Amino acid sequence: MQPIAKRVSKLGTENAFNVGALVAGLERQGKKVYKFHIGQPDFPTPQNIKNAAIEALHANMTGYTEPAGIYELRQACAEYIAKTRKVEVSPEEVVITPGAKPIIFAAAFVCVERGDEVVYPNPTFPIYESVIEVNGGRAVPLRLNEETGFRFDHEELKAKVKKGKTKMIMINSPANPTGSILDENDLKLVRDLAVDNDTLVFSDEIYDQIIYEGEHRSVLSLPGMKERTILLNGHSKTYAMTGWRLGYGVMPKEIADKVIRLGINIYSCPTSFVQKAGVEALRGPQDSVAVMRDEFRRRREVVVKALNEMKGVKCQMPKGAFYAFPNVKGAMRRLGMKKAIELQEKLLYQKEVSILSGTYFGKYGEGYMRFSYDTTMADIEEGLKMMRERIEGK
Ligand SMILES: Cc1ncc(COP(=O)(O)O)c(C=O)c1O
């Protein structure tokens, strides 16, 4: 018997979690590891948000909820999107999910037919490629270039979007793993191509509040986009709520109904009392968001400066999210390494520094590493020292 279905061979993964398991193993051996591999704020969830969940538990909010999520939270998400994206959104167009990730799978499962092409950025969050492929789509990588601040080339995007073949264009701004931001012209091109070629746009905006320069821009704000956009957002990054598992999607009702149906098949509904915390996060005081962003800004300066001082390393200043994406090609050449994964392994096992190979984010990530600066300044400073020692061969 062959127990595993063939399609599962197409299922990718998120290696940050696999490296996390290796790190936990080293820690069990009593080693101090400098952890820069995972994308989660190191701050505790703000107290007002925790209190809302505790109150909901005390009020015995412990049963199933509506599968799409409680109305109050969908309303709060719709209000937030209407206010920030300047587009009217109704609670029927919002689907709450356990973490934002299910929205990515659901978008592909619900909208992508076998053989449909989906244009997606590369390097990017690895789950995109995985869900396109496992759902029978063809993942068409759109290269993000260091030369253009890790934005895509307009001519390349024009060439890759094809009428009748491309079902969806995926974008992510601010971006994981590059920290880049798409500008107004990039978004307009995505809109024009989506409208002219009748495609959907999947816009992952989970880092919308973690921006260091200017304001967040969304493709959803552009005319004609509401009926063809699936927008992903969530509480994980903005409110330091990764472990709560709370996210949401905004999409045309016809798609939302199917996403809800998929949710009923897998998890029935998001966790009840967590949703009350989600309402407080969106409607309560926002001061903690600014505090976290300011701290990330401070760390960003330190990380980028130190990386650029290492021999054979070049790093651009990220504009958003909490990742630096240094080019380590020079260092790899000097150290005789052909693949960034070799450098990742040497750093982890020889210096207890866990950062990720850029190839975990797609083939165009070769020669780069992702450094998450979502840990304490003390660990960042010490970890960078260790990294420099290994890279400079001391
Ligand atoms: C670009 C991007 N989208 C979606 C997610 C998923 O977020 P969540 O933890 O809420 O599922 C992440 C998490 O790392 C991410 O970086």
The ligand as an SDF file (V2000), in Angstrom:
LIG
                    3D

 16 16  0  0  0  0  0  0  0  0999 V2000
    3.8200   37.2630    4.4290 C   0  0  0  0  0  0  0  0  0  0  0  0
    3.1090   36.4630    5.4530 C   0  0  0  0  0  0  0  0  0  0  0  0
    1.8320   36.1190    5.2560 N   0  0  0  0  0  0  0  0  0  0  0  0
    1.1400   35.3880    6.1350 C   0  0  0  0  0  0  0  0  0  0  0  0
    1.7360   34.9480    7.3020 C   0  0  0  0  0  0  0  0  0  0  0  0
    0.9290   34.0670    8.2280 C   0  0  0  0  0  0  0  0  0  0  0  0
    0.5710   34.6720    9.3980 O   0  0  0  0  0  0  0  0  0  0  0  0
   -0.1520   33.8660   10.5820 P   0  0  0  0  0  0  0  0  0  0  0  0
    0.9240   33.5060   11.5580 O   0  0  0  0  0  0  0  0  0  0  0  0
   -1.1550   34.8180   11.1400 O   0  0  0  0  0  0  0  0  0  0  0  0
   -0.7920   32.6610   10.0050 O   0  0  0  0  0  0  0  0  0  0  0  0
    3.0670   35.2770    7.5600 C   0  0  0  0  0  0  0  0  0  0  0  0
    3.7300   34.7710    8.7810 C   0  0  0  0  0  0  0  0  0  0  0  0
    4.9350   34.6750    8.8700 O   0  0  0  0  0  0  0  0  0  0  0  0
    3.7800   36.0570    6.6180 C   0  0  0  0  0  0  0  0  0  0  0  0
    5.0570   36.4010    6.8010 O   0  0  0  0  0  0  0  0  0  0  0  0
  1  2  1  0
  2  3  1  0
  2 15  2  0
  3  4  2  0
  4  5  1  0
  5  6  1  0
  5 12  2  0
  6  7  1  0
  7  8  1  0
  8  9  2  0
  8 10  1  0
  8 11  1  0
 12 13  1  0
 12 15  1  0
 13 14  2  0
 15 16  1  0
M  END
$$$$
